[in-house]
Amino acid sequence: MSNPRQRLLEALQAPSAGPLARPSTGGDSATRDLVEQLEREQPADLGRDEALLAGVWELRWSSSRQPWLREAPWLENLQVLDPNRGLGMNLLRLKGPLGSIAAISVVAALEVCPPQRVSVHFQRGGWIGPRLGGNRLELLAAVRQSFPAWLDITVLDRELRICRGNAGTLFALVRRPDLAAKELLPL
């Protein structure tokens, strides 16, 4: 029998198979139980593992009922993090070839606050299109953030990140090594 981390990763990477399937429901108690078990057994320490935050992460399970905070089979719900530049971005785009022209993003300033918190200040949001030459087509507007936002990173390794948002939502994300943060983030 595989360990809880491996069972969770298998369920997140192949959500259409097995009893841990349906990560988009937000109410899957088997997935939530595994997430909470890993939080107890494998707590993150950003003082030690901050470098592991960097990269592109895909949301594969969420306890939220909000459609933009859930996994969907036709949508890539990505989070791009570059803690060295203090920059992050949430990116929703269609899966497949239309993804580069049909993307909605919110860009944020990040501050890592060990042992587990990442402070988030949303700056601008809107449409991000493809790169043409050295420039990316963008239509972004300033975001007025009226509340403090943060993520508590509760589990972090090279493949898996679990976090809790300031509203109490649980998120499980898997690393997307096929995508480069520098290609997605604004210059």
BARO-869599 format. One record per residue: residue number from 1; residue in one letter; chain; x, y, z of N, C-alpha, C in turn. Coordinates in nm, 2 decimals, padded with zeros to 4 digits, always signed. Example, Ala and Ser with C-alpha at 12.3 -4.5 7.8 and 13.67 -1.06 7.14 Angstrom:
+------+------+-------+--------+--------+--------+--------+--------+--------+--------+--------+--------+
: resi : resn : chain :   n_xx :   n_yy :   n_zz :  ca_xx :  ca_yy :  ca_zz :   c_xx :   c_yy :   c_zz :
+------+------+-------+--------+--------+--------+--------+--------+--------+--------+--------+--------+
:    1 :    a :     A : +01.32 : -00.57 : +00.78 : +01.23 : -00.45 : +00.78 : +01.32 : -00.33 : +00.78 :
:    2 :    s :     A : +01.28 : -00.22 : +00.71 : +01.37 : -00.11 : +00.71 : +01.29 : +00.00 : +00.79 :
+------+------+-------+--------+--------+--------+--------+--------+--------+--------+--------+--------+
This chain:
+------+------+-------+--------+--------+--------+--------+--------+--------+--------+--------+--------+
: resi : resn : chain :   n_xx :   n_yy :   n_zz :  ca_xx :  ca_yy :  ca_zz :   c_xx :   c_yy :   c_zz :
+------+------+-------+--------+--------+--------+--------+--------+--------+--------+--------+--------+
:    1 :    m :     A : +00.08 : -00.12 : +00.00 : +00.00 : +00.00 : +00.00 : +00.09 : +00.12 : +00.00 :
:    2 :    s :     A : +00.05 : +00.22 : -00.08 : +00.13 : +00.35 : -00.09 : +00.11 : +00.44 : +00.03 :
:    3 :    n :     A : +00.20 : +00.53 : +00.05 : +00.18 : +00.62 : +00.17 : +00.08 : +00.73 : +00.13 :
:    4 :    p :     A : +00.04 : +00.81 : +00.23 : -00.07 : +00.91 : +00.21 : -00.03 : +01.01 : +00.10 :
:    5 :    r :     A : +00.10 : +01.06 : +00.10 : +00.14 : +01.15 : +00.00 : +00.13 : +01.10 : -00.14 :
:    6 :    q :     A : +00.17 : +00.97 : -00.15 : +00.17 : +00.91 : -00.29 : +00.02 : +00.89 : -00.33 :
:    7 :    r :     A : -00.06 : +00.85 : -00.24 : -00.21 : +00.83 : -00.27 : -00.27 : +00.96 : -00.31 :
:    8 :    l :     A : -00.23 : +01.07 : -00.24 : -00.29 : +01.20 : -00.28 : -00.24 : +01.25 : -00.41 :
:    9 :    l :     A : -00.11 : +01.23 : -00.44 : -00.05 : +01.27 : -00.57 : -00.11 : +01.19 : -00.68 :
:   10 :    e :     A : -00.13 : +01.06 : -00.66 : -00.20 : +00.98 : -00.77 : -00.34 : +01.03 : -00.79 :
:   11 :    a :     A : -00.41 : +01.06 : -00.69 : -00.55 : +01.11 : -00.71 : -00.55 : +01.25 : -00.78 :
:   12 :    l :     A : -00.46 : +01.34 : -00.74 : -00.45 : +01.47 : -00.80 : -00.40 : +01.47 : -00.94 :
:   13 :    q :     A : -00.32 : +01.38 : -00.98 : -00.26 : +01.37 : -01.11 : -00.35 : +01.29 : -01.21 :
:   14 :    a :     A : -00.44 : +01.21 : -01.15 : -00.53 : +01.13 : -01.24 : -00.67 : +01.14 : -01.17 :
:   15 :    p :     A : -00.73 : +01.26 : -01.17 : -00.86 : +01.28 : -01.10 : -00.98 : +01.20 : -01.15 :
:   16 :    s :     A : -00.97 : +01.14 : -01.26 : -01.08 : +01.07 : -01.31 : -01.08 : +00.92 : -01.27 :
:   17 :    a :     A : -00.98 : +00.88 : -01.19 : -00.97 : +00.74 : -01.16 : -00.97 : +00.72 : -01.01 :
:   18 :    g :     A : -01.04 : +00.62 : -00.96 : -01.03 : +00.59 : -00.82 : -01.12 : +00.66 : -00.72 :
:   19 :    p :     A : -01.12 : +00.61 : -00.60 : -01.22 : +00.66 : -00.50 : -01.18 : +00.81 : -00.46 :
:   20 :    l :     A : -01.06 : +00.85 : -00.48 : -01.03 : +00.99 : -00.45 : -01.06 : +01.09 : -00.56 :
:   21 :    a :     A : -01.13 : +01.04 : -00.66 : -01.16 : +01.12 : -00.78 : -01.25 : +01.24 : -00.74 :
:   22 :    r :     A : -01.28 : +01.32 : -00.84 : -01.37 : +01.43 : -00.82 : -01.31 : +01.54 : -00.74 :
:   23 :    p :     A : -01.19 : +01.59 : -00.76 : -01.13 : +01.69 : -00.68 : -01.20 : +01.82 : -00.69 :
:   24 :    s :     A : -01.28 : +01.84 : -00.80 : -01.35 : +01.97 : -00.81 : -01.47 : +01.98 : -00.72 :
:   25 :    t :     A : -01.52 : +01.88 : -00.66 : -01.64 : +01.89 : -00.57 : -01.62 : +01.97 : -00.45 :
:   26 :    g :     A : -01.49 : +01.98 : -00.40 : -01.46 : +02.05 : -00.28 : -01.51 : +01.98 : -00.15 :
:   27 :    g :     A : -01.59 : +01.88 : -00.17 : -01.64 : +01.81 : -00.05 : -01.59 : +01.67 : -00.03 :
:   28 :    d :     A : -01.50 : +01.63 : -00.11 : -01.45 : +01.50 : -00.11 : -01.37 : +01.47 : +00.02 :
:   29 :    s :     A : -01.44 : +01.40 : +00.11 : -01.38 : +01.38 : +00.24 : -01.25 : +01.29 : +00.24 :
:   30 :    a :     A : -01.24 : +01.20 : +00.15 : -01.12 : +01.12 : +00.14 : -01.00 : +01.20 : +00.10 :
:   31 :    t :     A : -01.02 : +01.29 : +00.01 : -00.91 : +01.38 : -00.03 : -00.87 : +01.48 : +00.08 :
:   32 :    r :     A : -00.98 : +01.53 : +00.15 : -00.95 : +01.63 : +00.26 : -00.88 : +01.55 : +00.37 :
:   33 :    d :     A : -00.92 : +01.43 : +00.40 : -00.85 : +01.35 : +00.51 : -00.70 : +01.34 : +00.48 :
:   34 :    l :     A : -00.67 : +01.30 : +00.35 : -00.53 : +01.29 : +00.31 : -00.45 : +01.42 : +00.32 :
:   35 :    v :     A : -00.52 : +01.53 : +00.28 : -00.46 : +01.66 : +00.29 : -00.42 : +01.69 : +00.43 :
:   36 :    e :     A : -00.52 : +01.67 : +00.52 : -00.50 : +01.71 : +00.66 : -00.40 : +01.62 : +00.73 :
:   37 :    q :     A : -00.40 : +01.49 : +00.69 : -00.30 : +01.40 : +00.74 : -00.16 : +01.44 : +00.70 :
:   38 :    l :     A : -00.14 : +01.48 : +00.58 : -00.01 : +01.53 : +00.53 : +00.03 : +01.66 : +00.60 :
:   39 :    e :     A : -00.06 : +01.75 : +00.63 : -00.03 : +01.87 : +00.70 : +00.03 : +01.84 : +00.84 :
:   40 :    r :     A : -00.03 : +01.74 : +00.90 : +00.03 : +01.70 : +01.03 : +00.16 : +01.63 : +01.02 :
:   41 :    e :     A : +00.18 : +01.54 : +00.92 : +00.30 : +01.46 : +00.91 : +00.41 : +01.52 : +00.84 :
:   42 :    q :     A : +00.39 : +01.62 : +00.75 : +00.49 : +01.68 : +00.66 : +00.48 : +01.83 : +00.66 :
:   43 :    p :     A : +00.48 : +01.90 : +00.77 : +00.46 : +02.04 : +00.77 : +00.57 : +02.12 : +00.70 :
:   44 :    a :     A : +00.53 : +02.22 : +00.62 : +00.62 : +02.30 : +00.55 : +00.70 : +02.39 : +00.64 :
:   45 :    d :     A : +00.82 : +02.43 : +00.60 : +00.90 : +02.53 : +00.66 : +00.96 : +02.61 : +00.56 :
:   46 :    l :     A : +00.91 : +02.73 : +00.53 : +00.96 : +02.82 : +00.43 : +01.10 : +02.87 : +00.46 :
:   47 :    g :     A : +01.13 : +02.88 : +00.59 : +01.27 : +02.92 : +00.62 : +01.37 : +02.82 : +00.56 :
:   48 :    r :     A : +01.33 : +02.70 : +00.55 : +01.42 : +02.59 : +00.50 : +01.40 : +02.57 : +00.35 :
:   49 :    d :     A : +01.27 : +02.57 : +00.30 : +01.23 : +02.53 : +00.17 : +01.17 : +02.63 : +00.08 :
:   50 :    e :     A : +01.20 : +02.76 : +00.10 : +01.14 : +02.87 : +00.02 : +01.17 : +02.85 : -00.13 :
:   51 :    a :     A : +01.29 : +02.80 : -00.16 : +01.32 : +02.78 : -00.30 : +01.22 : +02.69 : -00.38 :
:   52 :    l :     A : +01.16 : +02.59 : -00.30 : +01.07 : +02.50 : -00.36 : +00.94 : +02.57 : -00.41 :
:   53 :    l :     A : +00.91 : +02.69 : -00.36 : +00.79 : +02.76 : -00.40 : +00.80 : +02.80 : -00.55 :
:   54 :    a :     A : +00.92 : +02.83 : -00.60 : +00.93 : +02.89 : -00.73 : +00.88 : +02.79 : -00.84 :
:   55 :    g :     A : +00.81 : +02.84 : -00.93 : +00.77 : +02.76 : -01.05 : +00.62 : +02.77 : -01.08 :
:   56 :    v :     A : +00.57 : +02.68 : -01.16 : +00.43 : +02.68 : -01.20 : +00.36 : +02.57 : -01.13 :
:   57 :    w :     A : +00.25 : +02.60 : -01.07 : +00.17 : +02.50 : -00.99 : +00.03 : +02.50 : -01.05 :
:   58 :    e :     A : -00.03 : +02.38 : -01.06 : -00.17 : +02.37 : -01.11 : -00.26 : +02.32 : -01.00 :
:   59 :    l :     A : -00.37 : +02.40 : -00.98 : -00.47 : +02.36 : -00.88 : -00.53 : +02.23 : -00.92 :
:   60 :    r :     A : -00.54 : +02.13 : -00.83 : -00.60 : +02.00 : -00.86 : -00.71 : +01.97 : -00.76 :
:   61 :    w :     A : -00.72 : +02.04 : -00.65 : -00.83 : +02.02 : -00.56 : -00.84 : +02.14 : -00.47 :
:   62 :    s :     A : -00.96 : +02.17 : -00.44 : -00.99 : +02.29 : -00.35 : -01.12 : +02.26 : -00.28 :
:   63 :    s :     A : -01.12 : +02.32 : -00.15 : -01.24 : +02.30 : -00.07 : -01.34 : +02.42 : -00.11 :
:   64 :    s :     A : -01.30 : +02.51 : -00.19 : -01.39 : +02.62 : -00.23 : -01.51 : +02.58 : -00.31 :
:   65 :    r :     A : -01.61 : +02.66 : -00.30 : -01.73 : +02.64 : -00.39 : -01.72 : +02.74 : -00.51 :
:   66 :    q :     A : -01.63 : +02.84 : -00.50 : -01.61 : +02.94 : -00.61 : -01.56 : +02.87 : -00.73 :
:   67 :    p :     A : -01.62 : +02.89 : -00.85 : -01.58 : +02.82 : -00.97 : -01.43 : +02.86 : -01.01 :
:   68 :    w :     A : -01.39 : +02.97 : -00.99 : -01.25 : +03.01 : -01.03 : -01.14 : +02.96 : -00.93 :
:   69 :    l :     A : -01.19 : +02.90 : -00.82 : -01.10 : +02.84 : -00.72 : -01.11 : +02.69 : -00.72 :
:   70 :    r :     A : -01.16 : +02.63 : -00.82 : -01.18 : +02.49 : -00.83 : -01.11 : +02.44 : -00.96 :
:   71 :    e :     A : -01.08 : +02.31 : -00.96 : -01.03 : +02.24 : -01.07 : -01.15 : +02.21 : -01.17 :
:   72 :    a :     A : -01.12 : +02.22 : -01.30 : -01.22 : +02.19 : -01.40 : -01.15 : +02.12 : -01.51 :
:   73 :    p :     A : -01.21 : +02.02 : -01.58 : -01.14 : +01.94 : -01.68 : -01.10 : +02.02 : -01.80 :
:   74 :    w :     A : -01.17 : +02.13 : -01.83 : -01.14 : +02.21 : -01.95 : -01.06 : +02.33 : -01.93 :
:   75 :    l :     A : -01.01 : +02.34 : -01.80 : -00.94 : +02.47 : -01.76 : -00.81 : +02.44 : -01.69 :
:   76 :    e :     A : -00.71 : +02.51 : -01.72 : -00.59 : +02.51 : -01.64 : -00.59 : +02.62 : -01.54 :
:   77 :    n :     A : -00.59 : +02.59 : -01.41 : -00.60 : +02.69 : -01.31 : -00.45 : +02.69 : -01.25 :
:   78 :    l :     A : -00.37 : +02.78 : -01.29 : -00.23 : +02.78 : -01.26 : -00.20 : +02.89 : -01.16 :
:   79 :    q :     A : -00.09 : +02.87 : -01.08 : -00.04 : +02.97 : -00.99 : +00.11 : +02.97 : -01.02 :
:   80 :    v :     A : +00.16 : +03.09 : -01.06 : +00.30 : +03.10 : -01.10 : +00.37 : +03.18 : -00.99 :
:   81 :    l :     A : +00.48 : +03.13 : -00.93 : +00.54 : +03.19 : -00.82 : +00.69 : +03.22 : -00.85 :
:   82 :    d :     A : +00.73 : +03.34 : -00.82 : +00.88 : +03.37 : -00.83 : +00.91 : +03.45 : -00.70 :
:   83 :    p :     A : +00.93 : +03.38 : -00.59 : +00.96 : +03.45 : -00.47 : +01.08 : +03.54 : -00.47 :
:   84 :    n :     A : +01.18 : +03.50 : -00.55 : +01.30 : +03.58 : -00.56 : +01.27 : +03.72 : -00.61 :
:   85 :    r :     A : +01.18 : +03.74 : -00.70 : +01.13 : +03.87 : -00.75 : +01.02 : +03.92 : -00.68 :
:   86 :    g :     A : +00.97 : +03.85 : -00.58 : +00.85 : +03.89 : -00.50 : +00.73 : +03.90 : -00.59 :
:   87 :    l :     A : +00.71 : +03.81 : -00.68 : +00.61 : +03.82 : -00.78 : +00.53 : +03.69 : -00.79 :
:   88 :    g :     A : +00.40 : +03.70 : -00.81 : +00.32 : +03.58 : -00.83 : +00.20 : +03.61 : -00.93 :
:   89 :    m :     A : +00.14 : +03.51 : -00.98 : +00.03 : +03.53 : -01.07 : -00.06 : +03.41 : -01.07 :
:   90 :    n :     A : -00.19 : +03.44 : -01.06 : -00.30 : +03.34 : -01.08 : -00.34 : +03.35 : -01.23 :
:   91 :    l :     A : -00.35 : +03.23 : -01.29 : -00.37 : +03.23 : -01.44 : -00.48 : +03.12 : -01.46 :
:   92 :    l :     A : -00.59 : +03.17 : -01.52 : -00.69 : +03.07 : -01.57 : -00.69 : +03.07 : -01.72 :
:   93 :    r :     A : -00.67 : +02.96 : -01.78 : -00.67 : +02.95 : -01.92 : -00.73 : +02.82 : -01.97 :
:   94 :    l :     A : -00.79 : +02.82 : -02.09 : -00.84 : +02.70 : -02.15 : -00.73 : +02.60 : -02.17 :
:   95 :    k :     A : -00.76 : +02.47 : -02.16 : -00.66 : +02.37 : -02.19 : -00.65 : +02.36 : -02.34 :
:   96 :    g :     A : -00.54 : +02.33 : -02.39 : -00.52 : +02.31 : -02.53 : -00.46 : +02.44 : -02.60 :
:   97 :    p :     A : -00.47 : +02.44 : -02.73 : -00.41 : +02.55 : -02.81 : -00.47 : +02.69 : -02.79 :
:   98 :    l :     A : -00.59 : +02.70 : -02.74 : -00.65 : +02.83 : -02.72 : -00.60 : +02.89 : -02.59 :
:   99 :    g :     A : -00.53 : +02.81 : -02.51 : -00.48 : +02.86 : -02.38 : -00.40 : +02.99 : -02.39 :
:  100 :    s :     A : -00.32 : +03.00 : -02.49 : -00.23 : +03.12 : -02.50 : -00.31 : +03.24 : -02.54 :
:  101 :    i :     A : -00.43 : +03.23 : -02.59 : -00.51 : +03.35 : -02.63 : -00.63 : +03.38 : -02.54 :
:  102 :    a :     A : -00.67 : +03.28 : -02.46 : -00.78 : +03.30 : -02.37 : -00.75 : +03.28 : -02.23 :
:  103 :    a :     A : -00.67 : +03.37 : -02.17 : -00.62 : +03.36 : -02.04 : -00.66 : +03.48 : -01.95 :
:  104 :    i :     A : -00.70 : +03.46 : -01.83 : -00.73 : +03.56 : -01.74 : -00.63 : +03.55 : -01.63 :
:  105 :    s :     A : -00.57 : +03.67 : -01.59 : -00.47 : +03.66 : -01.48 : -00.49 : +03.77 : -01.38 :
:  106 :    v :     A : -00.43 : +03.74 : -01.26 : -00.42 : +03.84 : -01.16 : -00.28 : +03.83 : -01.11 :
:  107 :    v :     A : -00.21 : +03.95 : -01.12 : -00.07 : +03.96 : -01.08 : -00.06 : +04.01 : -00.94 :
:  108 :    a :     A : +00.03 : +03.96 : -00.86 : +00.04 : +04.00 : -00.72 : +00.19 : +04.01 : -00.68 :
:  109 :    a :     A : +00.21 : +04.10 : -00.58 : +00.34 : +04.11 : -00.51 : +00.33 : +04.01 : -00.40 :
:  110 :    l :     A : +00.44 : +03.94 : -00.38 : +00.45 : +03.83 : -00.27 : +00.56 : +03.87 : -00.17 :
:  111 :    e :     A : +00.53 : +03.83 : -00.05 : +00.64 : +03.84 : +00.05 : +00.63 : +03.71 : +00.14 :
:  112 :    v :     A : +00.74 : +03.64 : +00.14 : +00.75 : +03.51 : +00.21 : +00.78 : +03.55 : +00.36 :
:  113 :    c :     A : +00.69 : +03.50 : +00.45 : +00.70 : +03.52 : +00.59 : +00.71 : +03.39 : +00.67 :
:  114 :    p :     A : +00.83 : +03.33 : +00.68 : +00.84 : +03.20 : +00.74 : +00.78 : +03.20 : +00.88 :
:  115 :    p :     A : +00.73 : +03.09 : +00.93 : +00.76 : +02.96 : +00.88 : +00.67 : +02.91 : +00.76 :
:  116 :    q :     A : +00.55 : +02.97 : +00.75 : +00.46 : +02.91 : +00.65 : +00.38 : +03.01 : +00.57 :
:  117 :    r :     A : +00.39 : +03.14 : +00.60 : +00.30 : +03.24 : +00.53 : +00.36 : +03.30 : +00.41 :
:  118 :    v :     A : +00.28 : +03.33 : +00.31 : +00.31 : +03.41 : +00.20 : +00.21 : +03.52 : +00.19 :
:  119 :    s :     A : +00.25 : +03.64 : +00.21 : +00.16 : +03.76 : +00.20 : +00.14 : +03.79 : +00.06 :
:  120 :    v :     A : +00.02 : +03.82 : +00.02 : -00.02 : +03.85 : -00.12 : -00.09 : +03.98 : -00.13 :
:  121 :    h :     A : -00.03 : +04.07 : -00.22 : -00.10 : +04.20 : -00.25 : -00.13 : +04.20 : -00.40 :
:  122 :    f :     A : -00.26 : +04.18 : -00.43 : -00.30 : +04.18 : -00.57 : -00.28 : +04.32 : -00.63 :
:  123 :    q :     A : -00.22 : +04.33 : -00.75 : -00.18 : +04.45 : -00.81 : -00.26 : +04.48 : -00.94 :
:  124 :    r :     A : -00.27 : +04.39 : -01.03 : -00.35 : +04.41 : -01.15 : -00.40 : +04.28 : -01.21 :
:  125 :    g :     A : -00.51 : +04.29 : -01.29 : -00.57 : +04.17 : -01.34 : -00.63 : +04.20 : -01.47 :
:  126 :    g :     A : -00.66 : +04.10 : -01.55 : -00.73 : +04.11 : -01.68 : -00.68 : +04.00 : -01.77 :
:  127 :    w :     A : -00.68 : +04.03 : -01.90 : -00.65 : +03.94 : -02.01 : -00.50 : +03.94 : -02.04 :
:  128 :    i :     A : -00.44 : +03.82 : -02.06 : -00.30 : +03.81 : -02.10 : -00.30 : +03.72 : -02.22 :
:  129 :    g :     A : -00.24 : +03.77 : -02.33 : -00.24 : +03.70 : -02.46 : -00.10 : +03.64 : -02.48 :
:  130 :    p :     A : -00.08 : +03.60 : -02.61 : +00.04 : +03.54 : -02.65 : +00.16 : +03.64 : -02.65 :
:  131 :    r :     A : +00.28 : +03.58 : -02.65 : +00.40 : +03.67 : -02.68 : +00.41 : +03.68 : -02.83 :
:  132 :    l :     A : +00.44 : +03.81 : -02.87 : +00.47 : +03.84 : -03.00 : +00.61 : +03.90 : -03.00 :
:  133 :    g :     A : +00.71 : +03.83 : -03.05 : +00.85 : +03.88 : -03.04 : +00.88 : +03.88 : -02.89 :
:  134 :    g :     A : +00.93 : +03.99 : -02.84 : +00.97 : +03.99 : -02.70 : +00.86 : +04.05 : -02.61 :
:  135 :    n :     A : +00.75 : +04.08 : -02.66 : +00.64 : +04.14 : -02.59 : +00.52 : +04.05 : -02.58 :
:  136 :    r :     A : +00.45 : +04.06 : -02.47 : +00.32 : +03.99 : -02.45 : +00.20 : +04.08 : -02.46 :
:  137 :    l :     A : +00.10 : +04.04 : -02.53 : -00.02 : +04.12 : -02.54 : -00.09 : +04.11 : -02.41 :
:  138 :    e :     A : -00.13 : +04.22 : -02.35 : -00.19 : +04.23 : -02.22 : -00.29 : +04.34 : -02.22 :
:  139 :    l :     A : -00.40 : +04.31 : -02.15 : -00.50 : +04.42 : -02.11 : -00.53 : +04.40 : -01.97 :
:  140 :    l :     A : -00.45 : +04.47 : -01.88 : -00.46 : +04.46 : -01.74 : -00.50 : +04.59 : -01.68 :
:  141 :    a :     A : -00.57 : +04.58 : -01.57 : -00.62 : +04.70 : -01.49 : -00.57 : +04.69 : -01.35 :
:  142 :    a :     A : -00.55 : +04.80 : -01.28 : -00.52 : +04.80 : -01.14 : -00.63 : +04.73 : -01.06 :
:  143 :    v :     A : -00.58 : +04.65 : -00.96 : -00.68 : +04.59 : -00.87 : -00.67 : +04.66 : -00.73 :
:  144 :    r :     A : -00.78 : +04.69 : -00.68 : -00.79 : +04.76 : -00.55 : -00.82 : +04.65 : -00.45 :
:  145 :    q :     A : -00.72 : +04.61 : -00.38 : -00.74 : +04.50 : -00.28 : -00.78 : +04.57 : -00.15 :
:  146 :    s :     A : -00.90 : +04.54 : -00.10 : -00.95 : +04.60 : +00.02 : -00.94 : +04.51 : +00.15 :
:  147 :    f :     A : -00.86 : +04.40 : +00.13 : -00.85 : +04.31 : +00.25 : -00.71 : +04.25 : +00.24 :
:  148 :    p :     A : -00.65 : +04.21 : +00.36 : -00.52 : +04.15 : +00.35 : -00.54 : +04.00 : +00.30 :
:  149 :    a :     A : -00.45 : +03.96 : +00.22 : -00.46 : +03.82 : +00.17 : -00.33 : +03.75 : +00.19 :
:  150 :    w :     A : -00.34 : +03.62 : +00.21 : -00.22 : +03.54 : +00.24 : -00.25 : +03.40 : +00.21 :
:  151 :    l :     A : -00.15 : +03.32 : +00.19 : -00.15 : +03.17 : +00.18 : -00.06 : +03.12 : +00.29 :
:  152 :    d :     A : -00.11 : +03.03 : +00.37 : -00.03 : +02.95 : +00.46 : +00.01 : +02.82 : +00.39 :
:  153 :    i :     A : +00.14 : +02.81 : +00.36 : +00.19 : +02.69 : +00.29 : +00.21 : +02.58 : +00.39 :
:  154 :    t :     A : +00.12 : +02.48 : +00.39 : +00.12 : +02.38 : +00.50 : +00.20 : +02.25 : +00.46 :
:  155 :    v :     A : +00.21 : +02.22 : +00.33 : +00.29 : +02.11 : +00.29 : +00.36 : +02.16 : +00.16 :
:  156 :    l :     A : +00.49 : +02.13 : +00.15 : +00.57 : +02.17 : +00.03 : +00.68 : +02.08 : +00.00 :
:  157 :    d :     A : +00.68 : +02.02 : -00.12 : +00.80 : +01.95 : -00.17 : +00.81 : +01.97 : -00.32 :
:  158 :    r :     A : +00.89 : +01.90 : -00.39 : +00.92 : +01.92 : -00.53 : +00.80 : +01.90 : -00.62 :
:  159 :    e :     A : +00.70 : +01.82 : -00.58 : +00.58 : +01.79 : -00.66 : +00.45 : +01.84 : -00.61 :
:  160 :    l :     A : +00.44 : +01.86 : -00.48 : +00.31 : +01.89 : -00.41 : +00.32 : +02.01 : -00.32 :
:  161 :    r :     A : +00.21 : +02.09 : -00.33 : +00.20 : +02.20 : -00.24 : +00.06 : +02.21 : -00.19 :
:  162 :    i :     A : +00.04 : +02.21 : -00.06 : -00.09 : +02.23 : +00.00 : -00.08 : +02.36 : +00.08 :
:  163 :    c :     A : -00.19 : +02.44 : +00.06 : -00.20 : +02.56 : +00.13 : -00.34 : +02.59 : +00.18 :
:  164 :    r :     A : -00.35 : +02.69 : +00.27 : -00.47 : +02.74 : +00.32 : -00.48 : +02.89 : +00.30 :
:  165 :    g :     A : -00.58 : +02.94 : +00.24 : -00.60 : +03.08 : +00.21 : -00.65 : +03.15 : +00.33 :
:  166 :    n :     A : -00.65 : +03.29 : +00.32 : -00.69 : +03.37 : +00.43 : -00.84 : +03.35 : +00.46 :
:  167 :    a :     A : -00.92 : +03.30 : +00.36 : -01.06 : +03.27 : +00.39 : -01.09 : +03.13 : +00.44 :
:  168 :    g :     A : -00.98 : +03.06 : +00.46 : -00.99 : +02.92 : +00.52 : -01.00 : +02.81 : +00.41 :
:  169 :    t :     A : -00.99 : +02.85 : +00.29 : -01.00 : +02.75 : +00.18 : -00.87 : +02.66 : +00.18 :
:  170 :    l :     A : -00.89 : +02.53 : +00.16 : -00.78 : +02.44 : +00.14 : -00.75 : +02.42 : -00.01 :
:  171 :    f :     A : -00.62 : +02.42 : -00.05 : -00.58 : +02.40 : -00.19 : -00.48 : +02.30 : -00.20 :
:  172 :    a :     A : -00.49 : +02.21 : -00.30 : -00.38 : +02.11 : -00.33 : -00.34 : +02.14 : -00.47 :
:  173 :    l :     A : -00.21 : +02.16 : -00.49 : -00.15 : +02.19 : -00.62 : -00.04 : +02.10 : -00.65 :
:  174 :    v :     A : -00.02 : +02.07 : -00.78 : +00.09 : +01.99 : -00.83 : +00.18 : +02.07 : -00.92 :
:  175 :    r :     A : +00.31 : +02.05 : -00.91 : +00.40 : +02.13 : -00.99 : +00.39 : +02.09 : -01.14 :
:  176 :    r :     A : +00.40 : +02.19 : -01.22 : +00.39 : +02.17 : -01.37 : +00.53 : +02.19 : -01.43 :
:  177 :    p :     A : +00.62 : +02.09 : -01.42 : +00.76 : +02.11 : -01.47 : +00.76 : +02.14 : -01.62 :
:  178 :    d :     A : +00.66 : +02.11 : -01.69 : +00.65 : +02.14 : -01.84 : +00.63 : +02.29 : -01.87 :
:  179 :    l :     A : +00.60 : +02.37 : -01.77 : +00.58 : +02.51 : -01.79 : +00.68 : +02.59 : -01.72 :
:  180 :    a :     A : +00.73 : +02.70 : -01.78 : +00.83 : +02.78 : -01.72 : +00.77 : +02.91 : -01.66 :
:  181 :    a :     A : +00.80 : +02.94 : -01.54 : +00.75 : +03.07 : -01.48 : +00.79 : +03.19 : -01.56 :
:  182 :    k :     A : +00.91 : +03.19 : -01.61 : +00.96 : +03.31 : -01.68 : +00.88 : +03.33 : -01.81 :
:  183 :    e :     A : +00.83 : +03.23 : -01.87 : +00.75 : +03.24 : -01.99 : +00.61 : +03.29 : -01.96 :
:  184 :    l :     A : +00.56 : +03.27 : -01.84 : +00.42 : +03.31 : -01.81 : +00.41 : +03.44 : -01.74 :
:  185 :    l :     A : +00.51 : +03.47 : -01.65 : +00.50 : +03.60 : -01.57 : +00.53 : +03.72 : -01.66 :
:  186 :    p :     A : +00.47 : +03.83 : -01.62 : +00.50 : +03.96 : -01.69 : +00.65 : +03.99 : -01.68 :
:  187 :    l :     A : +00.71 : +04.06 : -01.77 : +00.85 : +04.10 : -01.77 : +00.87 : +04.20 : -01.66 :
+------+------+-------+--------+--------+--------+--------+--------+--------+--------+--------+--------+
